[in-house]
Amino acid sequence: MKLKQFGITFLSVCIATFSGIKAAEAASFSVIADGLNSPRGLTFGPDNSLYVTEAGTGGNGACVPSPSAAGQSLCYGTTGAVTKIANGTQQRVLTGLPSLALPDGTDTAGPHDIKFDASGKPYIAVGYASNPIFRSTLGNTDLGKIITANFNTNSWTSVADLANYELANNPDGGDVISNPFSLLLDGNKIVAVDTGANELLSVGTDGSNLKAIATIPRQTITNPVFPTGPSSSPFEIQAVPTNVVKGPDGAYYISQLTGFPFPEGEAKIYRIGSDGQPTVYADGFTQLTDLTFDPEGNLYALQYANQSLWKGNLDGSVIKIAKDGTRTTILNGNGLESPTALTIGADGDIYVTNRGDGPGQGQVIKIENSKSVPESTSTFSLLAFLSTASVTLLLKAKTKRLNTNSL
């Protein structure tokens, strides 16, 4: 049965020494926000405060089938929120946003990312969880859309319906699933990743000209390893793109989670230039969920699984990729658990959403020092470096088996 992978489960990272590669020392961090409900995207606003989206805990409303949990349903509520972090305090500045989750509040879809335009207006990507054909059973909801909000009035309006676009067009020709997961503002247009649809889309900030601008390709892996053991038969996995960031060269860079069985070392960072064709910028990762550039042009990748997510641990890692390709692990495990997003502040510090799939357990952390060891740029060395790690998230994308989608 073909289903788009809905979830990501976060596992753990233990780093061993292979081929003379030394494990990186762990950086330390402080917790600057706590008690969040499945925190996802975060960004600094025009007031220099840090804003984080909370996907929520679902609710007791109508339900839709879960693509990631066989025989279970995701139920609707208005528990999504946006939290502002400033001057040592945290405050929810937008509440009542739509949310879907399993009865225990996990496997959540809701507010996934937030960005501000040049005028300071916030735009939010609101995830979904299932085939858009079921969405009408939930009533009038903004799941699967991009919205813009007014914090002063605790209100929002719809800008673009990505779930409906997937239902009508299904550009990648696969399963019909939509899960807007990240966005950026690029002039007068919004560029967004739909993790369920395997697409990069753009739309005007006024809602005009919604279109797919790139399809992230599936890939076939040889000798896949499943929970039941290795297989000698090639297996096609879904792309599962997770984040988009604009590089110093003007191109878009896309992080990849990959679909079941979440093979270690197979996640990639794609570069999409003006021709709209994805090319591999860097590979050898495992279950990436976010990217960001620093002012010097170094790219930071957030890996919340260093092993296949079905292996069951929760540690993640932050990896710096220098302009010459040199890789440095900034933080690996040591309290970094199921991270979902990262950003760099004006102070040069790295901020990360931690424990991204759990009601009341989420955090935002600030990495305060970066003791690390440069790694080889080769895929083999990176795989050796990361081959004993693991993760568990929540997210939606395509997959081929029901038991492959966990979140």
Secondary structure, DSSP 8 states (H G I E B T S, - for coil): --B------B--B-----TT--------EEEEEEEESSEEEEEE-TTS-EEEEE-----SS-EEE-SSSTT-EEEEEEEEEEEEEETTEEEEEEEEEEEEE-TTS-S-BSEEEEEE-TTS-EEEEE---S-GGGGGGG-S--TTEEEEEETTTTEEEEEEEHHHHHHHH-TTSS-----EEEEEEETTEEEEEETTTTEEEEEETTS---EEEEE---EEESS-EETTEE-SS-EEE---EEEEEE-TTS-EEEEE---TT--TT-EEEEEE-TT--EEEEEEEESSEEEEEE-TTS-EEEEES-SS-GGG---EEEEEEE-TTS-EEEEEEEEEEES--EEEE-TTS-EEEEES-SSTTTEEEEEE------EE-SSHHHHHHHHTTB--B------BSSGGG---
